[in-house]
């Protein structure tokens, strides 16, 4: 390779249809240099030229009074098309690049396309069905989502169903609704009467008796006028269908809505080339980057940066295109680093990301603007409770706040997270940055921050509050749901020199540890301890948390030293529950280090403190710790007595479901006493709190906590006791993989019965079967694991071929990498050369590889892990 990995040779020729590299010495049958990479591309190019010729020769289905777009610039087009440039951008920020390279100009009254349409296959399929069923269809979505381009692609694909013509009117450039009918009359009737009423009459007369499709593009600032015109035309012209693009619905009778989603994104951490290119966002980035720099390639060196850019731009087509065009100036890693100040560089002569958001902001009412500015601080998503906390000075009631958030959703500035039970809204990162800039401009930032911090510390009280103890894993979830907001507030407090940064960083560390992000938790605790002096009231909690984290990461001596420092700070006993929290952390550290006797004594003292100063639920939580110690010490009778008292306290309070940790301890006691049926019931009750992943889907994506794999391992132990060794090994392996993959702490939740059951299950099977069962378990994700653990079904199977290739396609790719020709591969596989050629076409399409050499390099890097 040269200095630039994957660069094409200077002057390299490309296929005139798809843009793939052509061999340097490739010639057609006539001896001329080849123009296409395959017969398929040659045939498709021929069909395209024929279609273009027919359109020029016979405008056909269009009314003679309607002038083609190429004859009257700006008339009949949805946007003015610039003379140069790889894409055409709408003033409202919608990315509106053309359909296919080489597309025809003005076919069916639609604007000419200047570049290739990428992705959106599923959306187009759904829209074609919707368009056939409804007469008024509105595509709604935020600025830059690609509504205009998608509408034009849909109209082009459906034009055969509209012999009366497909017509498009750009309404985005109108200042108000007074000119809507006149603008449409220019397109449909070829004239613009002086009054709106006369223009509407002219349009209705021109469309009467025609089966036509009218596209009204960019209607969000003209809702009443656009809705009135559309409804009037539909009532008078029974053959008419109207397709609208807008940032919010028209709310007209008979209107069907299609929310335009973000471009599909790759899974977090995905590095497989084929899987990355299944993402429309990555495909669009690569396509536009190649237009800006023909030598650009998606490689192992830049794939993570590109995926991160697409994710942080929220799959917004306009933003991704603007970023991709910058690759000629800086590599993806540099683009990624500059995302925090994206508004400074995500613009060009034709489009501007900030201008797109300005347009959306201008359409808001003043209360909506205030809510948008303030909720931009909620980095974890917007909830009614969070919005009320930040807008407390406005006197907004809960019902009114719900309406305001709903309005922001309607106007495409928030998106409801349908899978979240807490009614959380997602705010795109670009909108959030924009909102914070507006907040600073209005001088409200400091006051909003001062309202945010007390709300967050209230959520985190079980973790860091001086008068509360953590009683159950469920109490971590409210703070963990706001983890990104906690980190944002803590960093802001650090910049301001605010002492509250210590509890904020400590609470964030606890949530990070709970989520398995130990390294980030360590950084947060270092930040807390760096600020907290010896007299700081939050130093003890931070030291205790740091001790537990160190012990979980395999450094019990360091953890013990930190926990002892915390005890020394709180030992005077002026804050009994703060001391109890430190003792609880110390007992975990001692237990993880194997000092069970000393851990038991510490937990006894903790119970004594909590009985005098804590709540009944906090007392019950400490009793559960002691019950776990009794089990470790081989005293099931004491464990049973402690759990009975623990359960009685919980029942008396009637305070929600029994915590998962308590159910786990009760299940382990049942196993110890030889009652697998009772153990299974307790474990199922605990896992069932995640929602049952088989049958009806849970209301939210499953978020495991450290107890989750331990509960699953308990069910594996039950299976092993009943002789189902393969099932047991699958669940054990899946639970271990979940714990390792998520970085979840787990040592404190394991017990002797689990280890003994795992050993017994492995011993009961031949090595081959045991290894196969464990491999099946390791392939399960958390949803698979819970479905399998809760239902005695078969383990889910997964297709593991890289890049989404079939088994045969992988064989062909491997033989190409071995240097075989198509003829040699055909002989080896006993198929025709044509079949081999078809396989190669499909492989290159799936992986977006322009040549055979690129396929070889992909196979060596992605499949075999080697490089040339």
C-alpha positions in Angstrom: 0.0 0.0 0.0 1.1 3.5 -0.5 1.1 6.3 2.0 -2.7 6.4 2.0 -4.2 3.0 2.8 -6.7 1.9 0.2 -6.0 4.8 -2.2 -6.8 4.3 -5.8 -4.1 4.8 -8.4 -4.1 8.3 -10.0 -6.2 8.2 -13.2 -8.0 5.0 -12.2 -11.2 4.4 -14.3 -14.5 3.6 -12.8 -17.7 2.0 -13.9 -20.1 4.5 -15.5 -23.1 3.1 -13.7 -22.0 2.1 -10.1 -18.6 3.8 -9.8 -16.7 0.6 -9.1 -13.0 0.5 -10.1 -12.3 -1.0 -13.5 -9.2 -3.1 -14.2 -6.4 -1.1 -15.8 -6.2 -3.4 -18.8 -9.9 -4.4 -19.0 -11.4 -4.3 -22.5 -14.8 -5.1 -23.9 -15.4 -7.7 -26.5 -14.7 -5.1 -29.3 -11.3 -4.3 -28.0 -12.4 -0.9 -26.6 -11.7 -0.1 -23.0 -14.5 -1.4 -20.8 -17.0 1.2 -19.5 -18.8 -1.0 -17.1 -17.7 -3.5 -14.4 -20.4 -6.1 -15.3 -23.1 -7.0 -17.7 -25.6 -6.0 -15.1 -24.4 -2.5 -14.9 -24.3 -2.3 -18.8 -27.9 -3.4 -19.0 -29.1 -1.0 -16.3 -27.3 1.9 -17.9 -29.0 1.0 -21.2 -32.4 0.9 -19.6 -31.7 4.3 -18.0 -30.7 5.9 -21.3 -33.8 4.5 -22.9 -36.1 5.9 -20.1 -34.4 9.3 -20.5 -34.9 9.3 -24.2 -38.6 8.4 -23.8 -39.1 11.2 -21.3 -37.6 13.8 -23.6 -39.4 12.4 -26.7 -42.8 12.1 -25.0 -43.5 14.0 -21.8 -46.6 11.9 -22.2 -48.5 11.6 -19.0 -48.2 15.3 -18.1 -50.7 17.9 -19.1 -49.5 20.0 -22.0 -50.1 23.2 -20.0 -47.5 22.1 -17.5 -44.0 23.1 -18.4 -41.1 20.6 -17.6 -38.7 21.7 -14.9 -35.8 21.9 -17.4 -37.7 24.4 -19.5 -38.6 26.7 -16.7 -35.9 26.8 -14.0 -37.5 27.0 -10.5 -41.0 26.1 -11.8 -42.2 22.6 -11.1 -39.2 21.9 -8.9 -39.2 21.4 -5.2 -35.9 23.3 -4.7 -33.7 25.4 -6.9 -30.9 23.1 -8.1 -27.4 24.5 -8.0 -25.3 24.3 -11.1 -22.5 22.4 -9.3 -21.9 20.2 -6.3 -22.5 16.6 -5.4 -25.9 17.2 -3.7 -28.7 19.6 -3.6 -29.7 21.0 -0.2 -33.1 22.3 0.9 -33.2 25.7 2.6 -34.9 24.0 5.6 -31.9 21.7 6.0 -33.4 18.6 4.4 -30.8 16.7 2.5 -32.2 16.4 -1.0 -29.5 14.7 -3.1 -30.8 13.1 -6.3 -32.1 9.6 -7.1 -29.4 7.8 -9.0 -26.3 9.2 -10.7 -27.2 9.9 -14.3 -30.9 10.4 -13.4 -33.1 12.1 -15.9 -34.0 15.8 -15.7 -37.4 16.7 -14.6 -39.2 13.4 -15.2 -42.8 13.7 -14.3 -42.4 17.2 -13.0 -39.9 16.2 -10.4 -36.5 17.9 -10.1 -33.4 16.4 -11.7 -31.3 14.2 -9.5 -27.6 14.9 -9.0 -26.4 12.0 -7.0 -27.3 8.5 -5.8 -30.1 7.9 -3.4 -28.8 5.8 -0.4 -30.8 3.5 1.8 -34.4 4.0 3.0 -35.6 0.8 1.3 -37.9 -0.2 4.2 -39.4 3.3 4.4 -40.0 3.5 0.7 -41.8 0.1 0.7 -44.0 1.2 3.6 -44.7 4.5 2.0 -45.8 3.0 -1.4 -48.4 1.0 0.5 -49.6 4.1 2.4 -49.7 6.2 -0.7 -52.0 3.6 -2.4 -54.4 3.7 0.6 -54.6 7.4 1.4 -55.1 10.6 -0.6 -53.3 12.9 1.9 -50.0 11.7 3.2 -47.6 13.8 5.2 -44.0 13.0 5.9 -43.0 14.6 9.2 -39.6 14.8 10.7 -36.9 17.2 11.9 -34.9 19.5 9.7 -32.3 17.6 7.7 -34.0 14.2 8.1 -34.4 13.8 4.4 -38.1 14.3 4.0 -37.9 16.1 0.7 -35.6 13.6 -0.9 -37.7 10.7 0.4 -40.9 12.3 -1.0 -39.3 12.8 -4.4 -38.1 9.2 -4.5 -41.5 8.0 -3.5 -43.2 10.1 -6.2 -40.7 8.9 -8.8 -41.3 5.3 -7.9 -45.1 5.7 -7.9 -45.4 7.9 -11.1 -46.8 5.1 -13.2 -49.9 5.0 -11.0 -50.6 8.7 -11.8 -51.1 9.1 -15.6 -52.3 12.7 -14.9 -48.8 13.7 -13.8 -46.6 14.0 -10.8 -46.1 17.6 -9.8 -44.0 19.2 -7.1 -44.3 22.6 -5.5 -41.7 24.2 -3.3 -43.4 26.1 -0.4 -40.4 26.4 1.9 -39.3 29.7 0.3 -42.7 31.4 0.9 -42.7 33.9 3.8 -46.4 33.3 4.7 -49.5 31.5 3.6 -50.7 34.3 1.4 -48.9 32.9 -1.7 -49.5 29.1 -1.3 -52.2 28.7 -3.9 -50.5 31.1 -6.4 -47.2 29.1 -6.1 -49.1 25.8 -6.8 -50.9 27.4 -9.7 -47.6 28.3 -11.3 -46.7 24.6 -11.2 -50.0 23.0 -12.1 -51.7 25.5 -14.4 -48.7 27.4 -15.7 -50.0 30.7 -14.4 -50.3 32.7 -11.2 -53.6 34.5 -10.8 -53.6 37.7 -8.7 -55.7 36.4 -5.8 -55.4 33.2 -3.8 -59.1 32.3 -4.5 -58.6 32.6 -8.3 -55.3 30.6 -8.0 -57.1 27.8 -6.1 -59.8 27.7 -8.8 -57.2 27.5 -11.5 -55.5 24.6 -9.8 -58.7 22.7 -9.3 -59.7 23.3 -12.9 -56.3 22.0 -14.2 -56.5 18.9 -12.0 -60.1 18.1 -12.6 -60.6 14.6 -14.1 -56.9 13.8 -13.8 -55.3 11.1 -11.7 -52.4 13.0 -10.4 -49.9 13.3 -7.5 -49.2 16.7 -6.1 -46.2 17.1 -3.8 -46.3 20.1 -1.4 -42.8 20.5 0.0 -41.9 22.4 3.2 -45.2 23.3 4.8 -44.4 23.6 8.5 -44.7 27.4 8.5 -47.8 27.5 6.3 -49.9 24.9 8.0 -53.3 26.5 7.8 -52.9 27.7 4.2 -51.4 24.4 3.0 -54.1 22.3 4.8 -56.9 24.5 3.4 -55.6 24.2 -0.2 -55.0 20.5 0.1 -58.4 19.6 1.5 -60.2 21.9 -1.0 -58.4 20.3 -3.9 -59.0 16.8 -2.7 -62.7 17.4 -2.3 -63.0 18.8 -5.8 -60.6 16.5 -7.6 -61.4 12.8 -6.8 -58.4 11.6 -8.8 -55.9 13.7 -6.9 -53.4 12.5 -4.2 -51.4 15.0 -2.1 -48.0 14.2 -0.6 -46.8 16.7 1.9 -43.4 17.2 3.7 -43.4 19.2 7.0 -41.8 19.4 10.4 -45.3 19.0 11.9 -48.6 17.6 10.8 -51.2 19.6 8.9 -53.9 18.2 11.2 -56.2 18.1 8.2 -59.2 15.7 7.8 -58.1 12.4 6.3 -54.4 13.1 6.8 -52.1 10.0 7.2 -48.8 10.7 8.9 -45.5 9.0 8.3 -42.8 10.0 10.8 -39.5 10.0 8.9 -37.0 8.2 11.2 -33.3 8.8 11.5 -31.2 6.8 9.2 -30.4 3.4 10.6 -27.3 3.3 12.7 -24.9 0.4 13.4 -25.0 -1.3 16.8 -22.6 0.3 19.4 -19.1 -1.2 19.1 -19.9 -2.9 15.7 -16.7 -3.3 13.6 -17.8 -5.9 11.0 -17.7 -4.2 7.6 -20.8 -5.9 6.3 -22.8 -5.0 9.4 -21.6 -1.4 9.3 -22.8 -1.1 5.7 -26.2 -2.4 6.6 -26.6 1.0 8.4 -28.0 3.6 6.0 -26.2 6.3 7.9 -22.8 4.7 7.4 -23.6 4.0 3.7 -24.6 7.6 3.2 -21.4 8.8 4.8 -19.2 6.6 2.7 -21.1 7.4 -0.5 -20.8 11.2 0.0 -17.2 11.0 1.3 -16.2 9.2 -1.9 -17.9 11.9 -3.9 -15.7 14.5 -2.1 -12.6 12.3 -2.2 -12.5 9.4 -4.7 -9.7 7.7 -2.8 -11.8 7.5 0.4 -12.5 4.0 1.8 -14.2 2.5 4.8 -11.3 0.8 6.6 -10.4 -0.8 10.0 -8.6 2.5 10.7 -11.6 4.8 10.4 -14.7 2.6 10.8 -15.1 3.3 14.5 -14.8 7.1 13.9 -17.4 7.0 11.1 -19.9 4.9 13.2 -19.5 7.4 16.1 -19.9 10.4 13.9 -23.2 9.0 12.4 -24.5 8.1 15.9 -23.7 11.5 17.4 -25.3 13.2 14.5 -28.4 11.1 15.3 -28.6 9.6 11.8 -29.6 13.0 10.4 -29.1 12.9 6.7 -28.1 16.6 6.2 -25.6 16.6 9.1 -24.0 13.3 7.9 -23.7 14.6 4.3 -22.1 17.9 5.5 -19.7 15.9 7.7 -18.8 13.4 4.9 -17.9 16.2 2.5 -15.2 17.4 4.9 -13.1 14.2 4.5 -11.2 16.0 1.7 -10.0 18.4 4.4 -9.6 16.2 7.5 -9.9 12.5 8.4 -12.9 11.0 10.2 -11.0 11.0 13.5 -10.6 14.8 13.3 -14.2 15.2 12.4 -15.2 13.2 15.4 -13.1 15.3 17.7 -14.8 18.5 16.4 -18.4 17.3 16.9 -18.9 19.4 20.1 -18.5 22.6 18.0 -20.4 21.2 15.0 -22.3 24.4 14.1 -18.9 26.0 13.3 -18.2 23.7 10.4 -21.3 21.7 9.4 -22.3 24.1 6.6 -21.5 24.8 3.0 -22.8 27.2 0.3 -26.1 25.3 0.0 -26.9 24.1 3.5 -26.3 25.0 7.2 -27.2 22.8 10.1 -27.6 25.7 12.5 -29.9 27.5 10.0 -32.1 24.4 9.9 -32.5 24.5 13.7 -33.1 28.2 13.6 -36.0 27.6 11.3 -37.5 25.1 13.7 -36.9 27.4 16.7 -38.7 30.2 14.9 -41.9 28.1 14.7 -42.1 27.6 18.5 -44.2 29.6 21.0 -42.3 31.4 23.8 -43.2 28.7 26.5 -42.0 26.0 24.1 -38.7 27.8 23.5 -38.2 28.1 27.3 -38.8 24.4 27.8 -36.5 23.5 24.9 -33.7 25.7 26.2 -33.9 24.3 29.8 -34.5 20.6 29.0 -31.4 20.7 26.8 -29.5 20.2 30.1 -31.1 16.7 30.4 -28.5 14.7 28.6 -30.2 11.4 29.5 -33.5 12.3 27.9 -36.4 14.6 28.8 -39.0 13.5 31.3 -41.9 15.4 32.7 -40.3 15.4 36.2 -37.0 16.7 34.9 -38.7 19.4 32.9 -40.8 20.5 35.9 -37.7 20.7 38.0 -35.9 22.9 35.5 -39.0 25.1 34.8 -40.1 25.4 38.5 -39.9 29.2 38.3 -42.4 29.3 35.4 -45.3 27.9 37.5 -46.0 25.2 34.8 -48.3 22.4 36.0 -47.7 18.7 35.2 -50.5 18.6 32.6 -49.4 21.8 31.0 -45.8 20.4 30.9 -47.0 17.2 29.2 -48.7 19.3 26.6 -45.6 21.4 26.0 -43.4 18.4 25.6 -46.0 16.8 23.3 -45.9 20.0 21.2 -42.1 19.8 20.9 -42.5 16.2 19.8 -45.1 17.2 17.2 -42.7 19.9 15.9 -40.0 17.2 15.5 -37.6 18.6 18.2 -38.2 15.7 20.6 -38.9 12.0 19.9 -40.8 9.8 22.2 -38.9 6.7 23.4 -41.7 4.3 22.8 -39.9 1.6 24.7 -39.5 3.6 27.9 -42.0 3.1 30.7 -41.1 6.5 32.2 -42.5 8.5 29.2 -39.0 9.7 28.3 -38.3 11.8 25.2 -35.1 11.7 23.2 -33.5 15.0 22.2 -31.0 14.7 19.4 -27.5 15.8 20.3 -27.5 18.6 17.7 -30.8 20.0 19.2 -29.3 19.7 22.7 -26.2 21.6 21.8 -28.4 24.2 20.0 -30.6 24.5 23.1 -27.7 25.0 25.4 -26.3 27.8 23.2 -29.7 29.5 23.3 -29.8 29.0 27.1 -26.5 30.8 27.5 -27.6 33.6 25.2 -30.6 34.3 27.4 -28.5 34.3 30.6 -30.5 31.5 32.1 -27.8 28.9 32.3 -26.7 29.3 35.9 -30.2 29.5 37.3 -31.2 26.4 35.3 -28.1 24.5 36.6 -29.0 25.5 40.2 -32.5 24.0 39.8 -31.1 20.8 38.1 -28.6 19.8 40.8 -31.0 19.5 43.8 -33.4 17.3 41.6 -30.5 15.0 40.7 -29.2 14.7 44.3 -32.8 13.8 45.3 -32.8 10.9 42.8 -29.3 9.9 44.1 -30.2 10.1 47.8 -30.0 6.3 48.4 -26.5 6.4 47.0 -25.0 9.5 48.5 -27.6 11.1 50.8 -26.5 11.5 54.5 -29.8 10.2 55.8 -30.5 7.3 53.4 -29.2 3.8 52.7 -29.5 1.8 49.6 -31.9 -1.0 50.3 -32.3 -2.7 46.9 -31.0 -2.6 43.4 -34.2 -1.0 42.2 -33.3 2.1 44.1 -30.3 2.6 41.9 -32.4 2.8 38.7 -33.9 6.4 39.1 -30.4 7.8 39.3 -28.9 5.4 36.7 -31.6 6.5 34.3 -30.1 10.0 34.5 -26.5 8.9 34.4 -25.5 11.2 31.4 -27.2 14.1 33.1 -25.4 13.4 36.4 -22.1 13.4 34.6 -22.9 16.6 32.7 -24.0 18.3 36.0 -20.9 17.1 37.8 -18.6 18.4 35.1 -20.4 21.7 35.1 -20.1 21.8 38.9 -16.3 21.1 38.6 -15.9 24.1 36.2 -17.8 26.3 38.6 -15.9 25.1 41.7 -19.2 23.9 43.3 -18.8 21.6 46.3 -21.8 19.6 45.1 -19.6 18.1 42.4 -18.4 15.5 45.0 -21.8 13.9 45.6 -22.7 14.2 41.9 -19.5 12.5 40.8 -19.9 9.8 43.5 -23.5 9.1 42.5 -22.4 8.9 38.9 -19.6 6.5 39.8 -22.1 4.2 41.6 -24.4 4.2 38.5 -21.4 3.6 36.2 -20.3 0.7 38.4 -23.8 -0.7 38.4 -23.8 -0.5 34.6 -20.4 -2.3 34.4 -18.4 0.7 33.3 -15.6 0.4 35.9 -13.0 2.6 34.3 -15.3 5.5 33.9 -16.4 5.0 37.5 -12.8 5.2 38.6 -12.4 8.5 36.8 -15.5 9.9 38.3 -14.3 9.0 41.8 -10.9 10.4 41.2 -12.5 13.7 40.3 -14.7 13.6 43.5 -11.7 12.8 45.7 -9.5 15.4 44.1 -11.9 18.2 45.1 -13.1 16.8 48.5 -10.9 17.8 51.3 -10.7 15.9 54.6 -13.6 17.9 56.1 -15.9 17.6 53.1 -19.1 15.8 54.1 -19.1 13.7 50.9 -15.6 12.4 51.2 -16.5 9.3 53.2 -19.1 8.1 50.7 -16.6 8.7 47.8 -13.9 6.7 49.6 -16.3 3.9 50.5 -17.4 3.7 46.8 -13.8 3.7 45.7 -13.0 0.8 48.1 -15.8 -1.4 46.7 -14.8 -0.6 43.1 -11.1 -1.5 43.9 -12.2 -4.8 45.5 -14.5 -5.7 42.5 -11.6 -5.0 40.1 -9.4 -7.5 41.9 -7.5 -5.3 44.4 -9.0 -6.2 47.8 -6.0 -4.7 49.8 -6.4 -1.3 48.1 -10.2 -1.5 48.6 -9.8 -2.3 52.3 -7.5 0.6 52.8 -9.9 3.0 51.1 -12.9 1.6 53.1 -11.0 1.9 56.4 -10.2 5.6 55.6 -13.9 6.1 55.0 -14.7 4.5 58.4 -12.2 6.7 60.2 -13.9 9.8 58.7 -17.4 8.7 59.8 -16.5 6.8 63.0 -17.3 9.7 65.4 -20.9 8.8 64.6 -22.3 12.2 64.2 -24.1 10.9 61.1 -25.3 7.4 61.9 -26.6 6.4 58.5 -23.6 7.8 56.8 -21.5 5.6 59.0 -23.8 2.7 58.3 -23.3 3.2 54.5 -19.5 3.1 55.0 -19.8 -0.1 57.1 -21.9 -1.6 54.4 -19.2 -0.9 51.9 -16.6 -2.2 54.2 -18.5 -5.5 54.7 -18.6 -6.0 50.9 -14.9 -5.3 50.5 -14.1 -7.8 53.3 -16.4 -10.4 51.8 -14.8 -10.0 48.4 -11.4 -10.4 50.0 -12.5 -13.6 51.7 -12.5 -12.2 55.3 -16.0 -13.7 56.0 -15.8 -13.6 59.8 -14.7 -10.0 60.0 -17.3 -9.1 57.3 -20.0 -10.8 59.4 -19.1 -8.7 62.5 -19.1 -5.5 60.5 -22.6 -6.3 59.2 -23.8 -7.0 62.7 -22.7 -3.5 63.8 -24.3 -2.0 60.8 -27.6 -3.7 61.7 -27.4 -2.3 65.2 -26.9 1.2 63.9 -29.8 0.9 61.4 -32.2 -0.6 63.9 -31.8 2.6 66.1 -31.6 5.2 63.4 -32.8 3.8 60.1 -36.1 2.9 58.5 -37.6 -0.7 58.7 -36.7 -1.2 55.0 -33.1 -0.2 55.7 -33.1 -2.6 58.6 -34.4 -5.4 56.4 -31.7 -4.7 53.8 -29.0 -5.1 56.5 -30.6 -8.3 57.7 -30.4 -9.7 54.2 -26.7 -9.1 54.2 -26.4 -11.1 57.4 -28.5 -13.9 55.9 -26.1 -14.2 53.0 -23.2 -14.3 55.5 -24.9 -17.1 57.4 -25.3 -19.1 54.2 -21.6 -18.6 53.4 -20.7 -19.8 56.9 -22.8 -23.0 56.5 -25.6 -22.0 58.9 -28.9 -22.3 56.9 -31.0 -22.1 60.0 -29.7 -18.7 61.0 -30.1 -17.5 57.4 -33.7 -18.7 57.4 -34.5 -16.8 60.6 -32.9 -13.6 59.3 -34.7 -13.9 56.0 -38.0 -14.5 57.8 -37.6 -11.3 59.8 -36.5 -9.5 56.6 -39.6 -10.7 54.7 -41.9 -9.7 57.6 -40.6 -6.1 57.6 -41.1 -5.9 53.9 -44.6 -7.3 54.0 -45.6 -4.9 56.8 -44.5 -2.0 54.7 -46.3 -3.3 51.6 -43.6 -1.5 49.5 -43.6 -2.9 46.0 -42.0 -6.2 44.8 -39.5 -8.1 46.9 -36.0 -6.9 45.9 -34.1 -9.2 43.6 -31.2 -9.6 46.0 -33.5 -10.9 48.7 -35.1 -13.4 46.3 -31.7 -14.6 45.2 -30.6 -15.2 48.8 -33.9 -17.0 49.5 -33.4 -19.2 46.4 -29.9 -20.1 47.5 -31.2 -21.0 50.9 -33.8 -23.3 49.3 -31.1 -25.0 47.2 -29.0 -25.4 50.3 -32.0 -27.1 52.0 -32.7 -29.4 48.9 -35.8 -27.6 47.6 -35.2 -26.8 44.0 -38.9 -26.1 43.3 -39.0 -23.3 45.9 -35.6 -22.0 44.6 -36.9 -21.9 41.0 -40.0 -20.0 42.1 -37.9 -17.3 43.9 -35.5 -17.0 40.9 -38.2 -16.7 38.4 -39.9 -14.0 40.5 -36.6 -12.1 40.5 -35.9 -12.4 36.8 -39.5 -11.7 35.9 -39.0 -8.1 37.3 -37.1 -7.4 34.0 -40.3 -8.2 32.0 -40.8 -11.5 30.2 -38.8 -11.4 27.0 -40.7 -14.3 25.4 -44.3 -13.8 24.4 -45.2 -10.2 25.0 -42.1 -8.0 24.6 -41.0 -6.0 27.6 -41.8 -2.3 27.6 -38.1 -1.3 27.4 -34.8 -2.7 26.2 -33.5 -5.0 28.9 -30.9 -3.4 31.1 -29.3 -6.0 33.3 -27.9 -5.2 36.7 -25.3 -7.1 38.7 -28.0 -9.4 40.2 -29.3 -10.5 36.7 -26.6 -13.0 35.8 -26.6 -14.4 39.4 -30.4 -15.0 39.2 -29.8 -16.8 35.9 -27.0 -18.9 37.4 -29.4 -19.8 40.2 -31.8 -21.3 37.5 -28.8 -23.0 36.0 -28.0 -24.6 39.3 -31.7 -25.7 39.6 -31.4 -27.3 36.1 -28.2 -29.1 37.1 -29.9 -30.5 40.3 -32.6 -31.9 38.0 -30.1 -33.5 35.6 -30.5 -31.1 32.7 -26.8 -30.6 32.3 -26.7 -29.1 28.8 -29.3 -26.5 29.8 -27.4 -25.7 32.9 -24.2 -25.2 31.0 -25.8 -23.0 28.4 -27.2 -20.7 31.1 -24.0 -20.7 33.1 -22.0 -19.7 30.0 -24.5 -17.1 28.9 -24.5 -15.5 32.4 -20.7 -15.4 32.5 -20.6 -13.9 29.1 -23.2 -11.3 30.1 -21.2 -10.4 33.2 -17.9 -10.2 31.3 -19.4 -8.4 28.3 -21.1 -5.7 30.4 -18.4 -5.5 33.0 -20.9 -6.2 35.7 -19.6 -6.9 39.3 -20.7 -10.3 40.4 -18.5 -11.9 43.0 -20.7 -10.6 45.9 -23.7 -12.4 44.5 -22.3 -15.8 43.9 -22.5 -18.7 46.3 -21.0 -22.2 46.8 -24.2 -23.9 45.5 -23.7 -22.3 42.0 -20.1 -23.3 41.7 -20.8 -26.9 42.8 -23.7 -27.1 40.3 -21.6 -25.9 37.4 -18.9 -28.4 38.2 -21.5 -31.2 38.4 -23.1 -30.3 35.1 -19.7 -30.3 33.3 -18.8 -33.6 34.8 -22.1 -35.2 33.6 -21.4 -34.6 29.9 -18.6 -35.6 27.5 -16.2 -32.8 26.7 -17.5 -32.3 23.2 -21.2 -31.8 24.3 -20.1 -29.7 27.2 -18.1 -27.3 25.0 -20.9 -27.2 22.4 -23.5 -26.2 25.1 -21.2 -23.5 26.5 -20.6 -22.1 23.1 -24.3 -21.9 22.5 -24.7 -20.1 25.8 -21.9 -17.6 24.9 -23.8 -16.6 21.8 -26.9 -15.5 23.7 -27.5 -11.8 24.4 -29.4 -10.7 27.6 -32.8 -11.1 25.9 -32.0 -14.6 24.7 -30.7 -15.5 28.1 -33.8 -14.5 30.0 -36.1 -16.1 27.4 -34.2 -19.3 27.7 -33.8 -19.2 31.5 -37.5 -18.5 32.1 -38.8 -20.9 29.4 -37.6 -24.5 29.1 -37.3 -24.1 25.3 -34.5 -24.5 22.8 -31.6 -22.1 22.8 -31.8 -19.4 20.1 -29.5 -20.0 17.1 -27.5 -17.2 15.5 -26.0 -16.8 12.1 -22.4 -16.0 12.8 -21.0 -15.5 9.3 -19.1 -12.1 9.1 -20.6 -9.4 7.0 -24.0 -11.1 6.8 -22.7 -13.5 4.1 -24.4 -16.9 3.5 -22.3 -20.0 4.0 -21.8 -20.4 0.2 -20.9 -16.7 -0.2 -18.3 -17.1 2.6 -16.8 -20.1 0.7 -16.6 -18.1 -2.5 -14.9 -15.2 -0.7 -12.4 -17.5 0.9 -11.5 -19.1 -2.5 -11.1 -15.6 -4.0 -8.7 -14.7 -1.1 -6.8 -17.9 -1.9 -6.2 -16.5 -5.4 -8.5 -18.8 -7.4 -10.1 -17.5 -10.6 -13.9 -17.8 -11.2 -13.3 -20.8 -13.4 -11.2 -22.5 -10.7 -13.8 -21.7 -8.0 -16.6 -23.1 -10.3 -14.7 -26.4 -10.7 -13.9 -26.6 -6.9 -17.6 -26.0 -5.9 -19.1 -27.9 -8.9 -21.1 -24.9 -10.1 -21.2 -22.8 -13.2 -19.0 -19.8 -13.7 -22.1 -17.7 -13.9 -23.2 -18.8 -10.4 -19.8 -17.8 -9.1 -20.1 -14.4 -10.8 -23.6 -14.0 -9.2 -22.2 -14.8 -5.7 -19.4 -12.3 -6.2 -21.9 -9.6 -7.2 -23.9 -10.2 -4.1 -20.8 -10.3 -1.9 -19.6 -7.0 -3.3 -23.0 -5.4 -2.9 -23.4 -6.5 0.7 -19.9 -5.3 1.7 -19.8 -2.3 -0.7 -16.5 -3.5 -2.1 -15.6 -2.0 -5.5 -13.2 -4.7 -6.7 -11.9 -8.2 -6.2 -8.7 -6.9 -4.6 -10.8 -5.1 -2.0 -12.7 -8.4 -1.3 -9.4 -10.2 -0.7 -8.3 -7.5 1.7 -11.6 -7.6 3.6 -11.4 -11.3 4.0 -7.9 -11.3 5.3 -8.6 -8.5 7.8 -12.1 -9.3 8.9 -12.3 -13.1 8.8 -8.7 -14.4 9.2 -7.5 -11.4 11.2 -4.4 -11.0 9.1 -3.1 -8.0 7.0 -1.1 -7.6 3.9 
